[in-house]
Amino acid sequence: MTLDPISVSLFEMKLEEIHSQDAWLRYEISRRDFVALFPVRFKNGKPLRPDHPGNAGVDREVYLKVLVAFKQTFN
């Protein structure tokens, strides 16, 4: 799999949806900054699972939602 701008955009839209559904996130971090916490990186043509941004205050539940969105987008 190579860089697919449509899949990357879809993943970013899913991140925006996660952000908009969480009142705490909307209050603490902008949508743009939240999406920027989870950049899509590729290795050997395959997308790499996003890392947990430890210092950004993203809790486990939100991170799990991000992982589900990633898997739905890139599988």
C-alpha positions in Angstrom: 0.0 0.0 0.0 1.3 3.4 -0.9 0.3 6.9 0.3 -3.3 7.2 -0.4 -4.5 10.8 0.1 -8.2 9.7 0.2 -7.5 7.3 3.0 -5.5 9.8 4.9 -8.3 12.4 4.5 -10.8 9.8 5.6 -8.8 9.0 8.7 -8.5 12.7 9.5 -12.3 13.1 9.2 -12.7 10.2 11.6 -10.3 12.0 14.0 -12.4 15.2 13.7 -15.5 13.2 14.5 -13.9 11.7 17.6 -12.9 15.2 18.7 -16.3 16.7 18.2 -18.0 13.9 20.2 -15.8 14.4 23.3 -16.7 17.5 25.4 -13.4 17.4 27.2 -11.3 17.3 24.0 -13.3 20.2 22.5 -12.5 22.3 25.5 -8.9 21.3 25.9 -7.5 21.1 22.4 -8.4 22.4 19.0 -9.6 20.1 16.3 -6.6 20.9 14.2 -4.2 20.2 17.0 -6.0 16.9 17.9 -5.7 15.7 14.3 -2.0 16.7 14.3 -1.3 14.4 17.2 -1.9 11.4 15.0 0.0 11.9 11.7 -0.2 9.1 9.2 3.3 7.6 8.7 4.2 4.8 6.3 7.0 2.2 6.4 7.7 -0.1 3.5 4.5 1.2 1.9 2.3 0.3 4.8 0.6 2.7 7.3 2.0 2.6 10.8 -0.4 2.5 13.8 -0.4 6.0 15.5 1.5 6.2 18.8 -0.2 7.4 21.9 0.6 11.1 22.4 1.6 10.7 26.1 2.0 14.3 27.0 -1.2 15.6 25.2 -3.6 14.3 27.8 -5.4 11.9 25.5 -6.9 9.2 27.7 -7.0 5.5 26.9 -10.6 5.5 25.7 -10.0 8.3 23.2 -6.8 6.6 22.0 -8.7 3.3 21.5 -11.2 5.2 19.3 -8.3 6.5 17.3 -7.0 3.0 16.8 -10.4 1.7 15.7 -10.7 4.6 13.2 -7.2 3.8 11.9 -8.0 0.1 11.5 -11.3 0.9 9.7 -9.6 3.3 7.4 -6.5 1.4 6.4 -7.6 -2.3 6.4 
